C-alpha cells in the first residue's frame, strides 16, 4: 500500500500501535510471572489494566475515523519483546527483576515515540479528539516509565552495588572483574 496522505499515514501508525498494544496485553502477564519482586509484579499487573484501556482508546479512534480496527504487525515491538525474552534467559538472581524493569522501560520508550508521532499527525490534521486520546495514552506510558525507573533503581540498590556477581546457590560472593572499582558519577 502506498501512503500518499497524512490521513493514510495516521491510519497506518494506528494499526501499528494497535498491534503492539495487543501484543503487550499478552506479554505483560508473562513478565509479571517471571518477576520475583512483589512491587514489580503488582506494577506490571496494574499496567496491564492500563494497557487494556489503551487498546479500547485505539479502537475508539478507529471508530472516529470510521475505519475497521485492524492491526498491522509491528516488527519493532516484536524485536523489543524478543530481546527482552533473550535477556531474561541470561540474567540470574536478584538482577532478573532489574532486567525485567529495564526491558519494560524499553517498551515504554518505543510506545511513547509511536504515540507522540501519531499525535503530531492528528494535530496537523486538526483532529483534536484523536490527538487528545493519543496524548492520554502517551501520558500513561510516561508514568509507567517513571515508575519502572524508580523500581529498577531500588532493586539494583538492593542487589548490591552492581560490581559484584549475584551469588548462585551454594556459592560465595566474589569479584567478577579484576579492574579497579571506579566511582559512579551522577545519580
N, C-alpha and C positions, 0 to 999 in steps of 0.2 A: 504494500500500500504506500502510495506517495502522499506525503503530508505537505499540503500546499497552503494551509491556512492556520492561523493561531487557534481557531476552534478545534480543528482536527488534531493539532499538537496537544492541546489540553486534554482531549478525549484519550489520546494515546498515553499520556502521562497518568491519567486516572486509571486506565486499565493496568498499567504497571504497578501503581500504588495499591490497587485492589488486590492484585496477585500477592504482593509481598505482605500485606496485612493479613490475608487469609493464610499464608504460609506461617506467619508468626502465631496465629491462633493455634496452630498445630505444634509449633516448635517450643513455645514458652513453657507448656507443661513438662516437656522433656528436660528443659533447662532446670526447672524447679525441682524435678525429681533427682537430678544429678547433684544439686546443691546440698550441702550439709548444714549451712548456716540457716537458722530459723528466720532471721531477718531477711536474708536474700530470698529464701523460699516464699515468704509472705509478700515481699516486694514484687517478685515476679508474678505471683498469682493475682495480686492487685492490678498489675499492669495488663494481665490477660483480660480482665474485665474492661479496662480502658481500651484495649485493642479491639475487643468485640464492638464497643461503642463506635470506634473509629471506622470499622467496616460498615456499620449502619450509616454513618455520615457520608461515606463514599457512595453507598447505594442511594442515599438521598440526593447526592449531587448528580448521579446518573439520571435519576428521575427528573431533576430540574432541567437537565439538558435534553430530556425526552429521548434518551438512548438506553438500550439494554445494559444492565450491569454485567459486564464481561471482563474477565481478567486476561491479561497478556503475560506470558511467562516473564518474570523478572530475573534475568540471569545474574544481575548484580547481587540481589539478595540471596539467590541460591548459592552463589560463591561465598558470601559472607557467612552464611549458616554452615556451609561445608567446612570452611576454615575453622569456625568455632568448634565443630564436632571433632575435627582433627586435633586441635589444641587440647581438648578435654581428654583425648586418649593419651596425651603425653604428660599431662600435669598430675602430680600426686599430692596427697596430703592436704594440708590446710590451704595451699596455694590454688587448689582446684576451684574453690569459691571465688577467689580473686580472678582467676581465668574466666569463669562464667560471667562475672560482672564486667570484665574488660570486653569480652565478646559481645555482651548485650549492649554495651556502650557503642561499639562499632555499628551495631544495628540501628541504634537511636540516631547516630550521626547521618547514616545513609537516609533514614526516614526524614529527618529534618531537612536535608538537602532537597529531597524529592518534593516535600510539601512546600518549601519555600519557592521552588521553581514553578510548580503548578499554581500556587497562589499568585505569583507575579503575572503569569499568563492570564489568569482570571481577572485580575485587577486591570490589566491592559485592555481586556475585552469589555471592561465596565460592568462585570458581574460581581457585585459586592457580596451578594448572598453566598455564592460559591467561594469567594475569597475568604469570607468570614468562617465558613465551615472548615476550610483548609487551614486557616490560622489557628482554629481551635485544636485541630489535630496536632499541628506543629507545636503549640504551647504544651500540650500533654507530653509530647516526645521530649521536649526540652526539660520538663520537670522530671521525667523518668531518668534522663541522662544525668541530671544533677544528683538525684538520689543514688543512682548506681555508682557515681564517682565517690560520693561520701562513703557508701558501703565498702567499695573496693579499698579505699584508704584505711578504713577502720580494720578491715580483715587483714590487710597487709601488715599493719602495725601489730596485730595480734599474732601473726605468724612469725614474727621476728623482724630483723632489720633489712631483710632482703639479700644479705650477703651469705647467709648460711643455707645449706641444704635442709629441707624438711626431713626429719628422721623417718626412715622406713621402719616397719615393725621389727623390733629386736635389735635395731642398730643405734649407735650413739651419734650424736650430732658432731659434724666435723666441717671444717672449711672446704669449700668446693674449689676455691681458686687460691693460688699462691700469690697473686698480685696484692700489693698493699691496699688496705682499706682506705677509701677516699671519702672525704666529706661530701654529703649531698648539699647542693645549692638550691635554695628556694624552698617552696613548700608546703 
